[in-house]
Amino acid sequence: LAESPLKRILGSSEGFRTGHHQSFAMKPGVDRSAPRKFRESVRKGEFKGQTSGSVPGFVQANFVALPREHAYEFLTFCLKNPAPCPLLAVTEPGSTAVEAVAADADISRDIPRYVIHRDGKPREQLYDVAEYWNKDMVGFLLGCSFSWEDKLASVQLTPKNAQLGVNVSMYNTNIPNHQSGPFKGNMVVSMRPYKPEDIERVAKITEAFPGAHGGPVHWGDPKEIGIDDISSPNYGDAVPIEPEEIPVFWACGVTPQSALRSAELPIAITHAPGHMFITDIKDEELEILR
């Protein structure tokens, strides 16, 4: 088993790329009706669950919205922390459209569950945040690791959360984010257990998706990144780790919620962990082949 990449990653963003800087493009002639129908079902209140395994083959995205006066510093935060915050789209102030990644979408209504944060604390969960979307609100879509789960499944490396039909396990860590203005906090990671002999293949596959968090940030001892009890995730669902498996950790798009706690903004909106926005981008259109 190769050494964990943690030492290489700590204190540096060298070698990371952000989704917003990729030349990904949606190819013509591809049927993109499935994600559009899914978003319509969310908007109508017909689907309210977590989205792991939903609309296979299409890129899922984390979501953050905040007032225009804080948008530049949050944008800079994402560029400084591209592993947990790979930018896919940014709205114009007051707009809910993200035409570059999802035609006819409304990001104030097309996510199964939202969280309203006030003064850095989550206060309530809603299925629709249109009433909070004023002329100053700016929305951000960030890549999500759900986007490469199908790729892993296609080579018999299906993540255990997908096998069990549950949300992925997510944990707070002691890995510090690179600060931008009031936004700081620590990285949040997702975890999927694998056998040691499979980790090199898993890492290589996921590294090809820097717009979906890229490769692992750590594998092995959870205490090295500040996780004392691997059986009790901070977000999502616990998944069993068999004796022959070890936990593998990826940067996670819940990280902005850590940054929002430190910023203590009067208001901000995020997706509820595991309840993602589904774009019109095919997973392979986000893949970077080297």
C-alpha positions in Angstrom: 0.0 0.0 0.0 1.4 3.4 -1.0 1.9 6.1 1.6 -1.2 8.4 2.2 -1.1 11.6 0.2 -1.8 13.6 3.3 1.8 14.9 3.8 2.0 16.2 0.2 -1.4 17.9 0.5 -1.1 19.6 3.9 -0.1 23.3 3.6 -0.2 23.4 -0.2 -2.6 23.5 -3.1 0.2 22.7 -5.6 -1.0 20.4 -8.3 -4.7 21.0 -7.7 -7.0 22.3 -10.4 -10.4 23.7 -10.1 -13.5 22.8 -12.2 -14.1 26.4 -13.2 -10.7 26.4 -15.0 -11.4 23.2 -16.9 -12.3 23.3 -20.6 -15.2 21.0 -20.0 -18.0 21.3 -22.6 -21.3 19.6 -23.1 -21.1 17.7 -26.4 -24.0 18.0 -28.9 -26.4 15.2 -29.6 -26.4 13.9 -26.0 -29.8 13.1 -24.4 -29.9 15.3 -21.3 -33.6 14.9 -20.5 -33.0 12.7 -17.4 -31.5 15.4 -15.2 -34.0 18.0 -16.4 -36.9 15.6 -15.5 -35.3 15.0 -12.2 -35.0 18.7 -11.4 -38.6 19.1 -12.4 -39.6 16.4 -9.9 -37.6 18.2 -7.2 -39.2 21.5 -8.0 -42.7 19.9 -7.8 -41.8 18.4 -4.4 -42.0 14.8 -5.7 -38.4 14.0 -4.8 -37.0 15.1 -1.4 -34.3 12.5 -0.6 -30.5 12.3 -0.8 -29.2 12.0 -4.3 -26.3 9.4 -4.3 -27.2 7.1 -7.1 -29.8 9.4 -8.7 -29.6 10.1 -12.4 -26.6 7.9 -13.1 -24.0 9.4 -15.4 -24.6 13.0 -14.7 -22.5 15.4 -12.6 -23.9 16.4 -9.2 -23.0 19.6 -7.5 -22.8 21.1 -4.0 -24.4 24.5 -3.5 -23.7 27.7 -1.6 -25.5 31.1 -1.9 -24.7 34.3 0.0 -25.1 38.1 -0.4 -23.2 39.9 -3.1 -21.0 41.8 -0.6 -19.4 38.5 0.5 -19.3 36.8 -3.0 -15.9 37.9 -4.1 -14.2 36.7 -0.9 -16.1 33.4 -1.1 -15.0 33.0 -4.8 -11.4 33.6 -3.7 -11.9 31.0 -1.0 -13.0 28.4 -3.6 -10.0 29.2 -5.8 -7.6 28.8 -2.8 -9.2 25.5 -1.8 -10.0 23.8 -5.1 -10.0 20.3 -3.7 -13.1 20.7 -1.5 -14.5 23.6 -3.5 -14.1 22.9 -7.3 -16.1 25.6 -9.0 -18.5 24.6 -11.7 -20.8 27.7 -12.0 -21.5 31.1 -10.4 -24.7 33.0 -10.9 -25.1 36.7 -11.6 -26.5 38.5 -8.5 -30.2 37.9 -8.2 -30.3 35.2 -10.9 -31.2 31.6 -10.2 -30.1 30.5 -13.7 -27.0 28.3 -14.4 -27.4 27.8 -18.1 -23.7 26.8 -18.6 -24.3 23.6 -16.7 -28.1 23.1 -16.5 -30.6 24.4 -19.0 -33.8 26.0 -17.6 -32.7 25.3 -14.0 -33.7 27.3 -10.9 -31.2 26.7 -8.2 -33.5 28.2 -5.6 -36.0 25.3 -6.2 -34.2 22.4 -7.9 -32.3 21.0 -4.9 -34.1 18.4 -2.7 -33.2 20.1 0.6 -31.6 23.4 1.6 -30.1 24.7 4.9 -30.5 28.3 6.0 -27.5 29.5 8.0 -27.7 32.6 10.2 -24.7 34.0 12.0 -22.8 30.9 11.0 -25.2 28.4 12.4 -27.7 26.2 10.6 -31.2 27.3 11.6 -33.7 25.5 9.4 -34.0 23.1 6.5 -36.3 23.9 3.5 -37.3 22.3 0.2 -37.5 25.7 -1.6 -35.6 28.9 -0.9 -37.1 31.2 -3.6 -38.4 33.6 -0.9 -34.8 34.2 0.2 -33.5 34.9 -3.3 -33.3 38.7 -3.5 -31.4 40.9 -6.1 -28.2 40.6 -4.1 -28.0 36.8 -3.8 -25.2 35.0 -5.6 -25.2 31.2 -6.1 -22.2 28.9 -6.4 -22.2 25.3 -7.7 -19.2 23.1 -6.7 -18.3 19.7 -7.9 -19.3 16.6 -6.0 -17.7 13.2 -5.5 -21.0 11.5 -6.3 -20.0 12.3 -9.9 -17.3 9.5 -10.1 -19.1 6.9 -8.1 -20.6 5.4 -11.3 -17.1 5.3 -12.9 -15.9 3.3 -9.9 -18.9 1.0 -10.1 -18.2 0.3 -13.8 -14.9 -1.3 -12.8 -16.3 -3.3 -9.8 -15.2 -0.7 -7.3 -18.6 0.4 -6.2 -18.5 2.6 -3.1 -20.1 0.9 -0.1 -22.6 3.8 0.4 -23.9 3.2 -3.1 -24.0 -0.6 -2.5 -26.1 0.0 0.6 -28.2 2.8 -0.9 -27.3 5.3 1.9 -25.7 8.7 2.1 -21.9 8.9 2.1 -20.1 9.3 5.5 -18.7 12.8 6.0 -16.4 14.0 8.8 -15.0 17.3 10.2 -11.2 17.2 10.2 -8.2 19.1 11.5 -7.0 20.0 8.0 -7.1 23.8 7.8 -8.5 25.6 4.8 -6.7 28.4 3.1 -8.4 31.6 4.4 -10.0 34.3 2.3 -11.5 37.2 4.3 -13.8 35.8 6.9 -13.9 32.3 5.3 -11.6 29.8 6.9 -12.4 26.7 9.0 -11.3 23.1 8.4 -11.8 20.7 5.5 -14.7 18.3 5.6 -14.0 14.9 4.0 -16.1 12.0 2.7 -15.1 8.4 3.4 -15.4 5.2 1.4 -13.7 2.0 2.7 -11.6 -0.1 0.3 -9.3 -3.1 0.5 -5.6 -2.0 0.4 -5.0 -3.6 -3.0 -7.8 -1.6 -4.6 -6.7 1.9 -3.4 -4.2 2.6 -6.1 -6.9 2.0 -8.8 -9.5 4.0 -6.9 -7.1 6.9 -6.5 -6.1 6.9 -10.2 -9.7 6.9 -11.3 -10.8 9.7 -9.0 -7.7 11.9 -9.7 -9.1 12.3 -13.3 -12.0 14.3 -11.8 -10.5 17.5 -10.3 -13.9 19.1 -10.9 -15.4 16.5 -8.5 -12.8 16.8 -5.7 -10.1 14.7 -7.4 -8.2 11.9 -5.7 -8.1 11.1 -2.0 -6.5 13.4 0.5 -5.8 10.6 3.0 -6.2 6.9 3.7 -5.4 4.9 6.8 -5.6 6.1 10.4 -8.5 8.6 10.8 -6.9 10.1 13.9 -4.2 11.6 11.6 -6.8 14.0 10.3 -8.6 14.6 13.6 -11.3 11.9 13.4 -11.6 10.2 16.7 -14.6 7.9 16.0 -14.9 6.7 12.4 -18.2 5.0 13.3 -19.9 8.3 14.0 -19.8 10.6 11.0 -20.6 14.3 11.4 -22.9 14.2 8.3 -24.5 11.5 6.2 -24.8 7.9 7.2 -22.3 5.5 8.9 -21.1 2.6 6.7 -19.4 -0.6 8.0 -15.7 -1.0 7.6 -14.7 -4.6 7.4 -11.5 -5.9 9.0 -9.8 -6.3 5.6 -10.7 -2.7 4.6 -9.2 0.7 5.4 -11.0 4.1 5.2 -10.2 6.3 2.2 -10.9 10.0 2.5 -11.7 12.7 -0.2 -12.2 16.4 0.2 -15.9 17.2 0.5 -18.2 19.9 -0.7 -19.6 20.3 2.8 -16.4 22.2 3.6 -18.0 25.6 2.8 -20.4 25.0 5.7 -17.3 24.9 7.9 -16.2 28.2 6.3 -19.6 29.7 6.8 -19.4 28.9 10.5 -16.2 30.9 10.8 -17.6 33.8 8.7 -20.8 34.2 10.8 -22.7 35.9 7.9 -26.2 37.1 8.7 -27.5 34.7 6.1 -26.2 32.1 3.8 -27.9 29.1 2.1 -26.4 25.6 1.3 -27.7 22.2 0.2 -28.3 19.8 3.0 -25.4 17.2 3.0 -26.0 14.5 0.4 -28.9 16.4 -1.2 -27.2 17.7 -4.4 -28.1 19.7 -7.5 -27.9 17.5 -10.6 -26.5 19.2 -13.7 -26.8 18.4 -17.4 -23.1 17.6 -17.6 -22.2 14.0 -18.3 -19.6 12.5 -15.9 -17.2 11.8 -18.7 -17.4 15.4 -19.8 -15.8 16.4 -16.5 -13.1 13.7 -16.7 -9.5 14.9 -17.6 -7.5 12.2 -19.3 -3.7 12.4 -19.0 
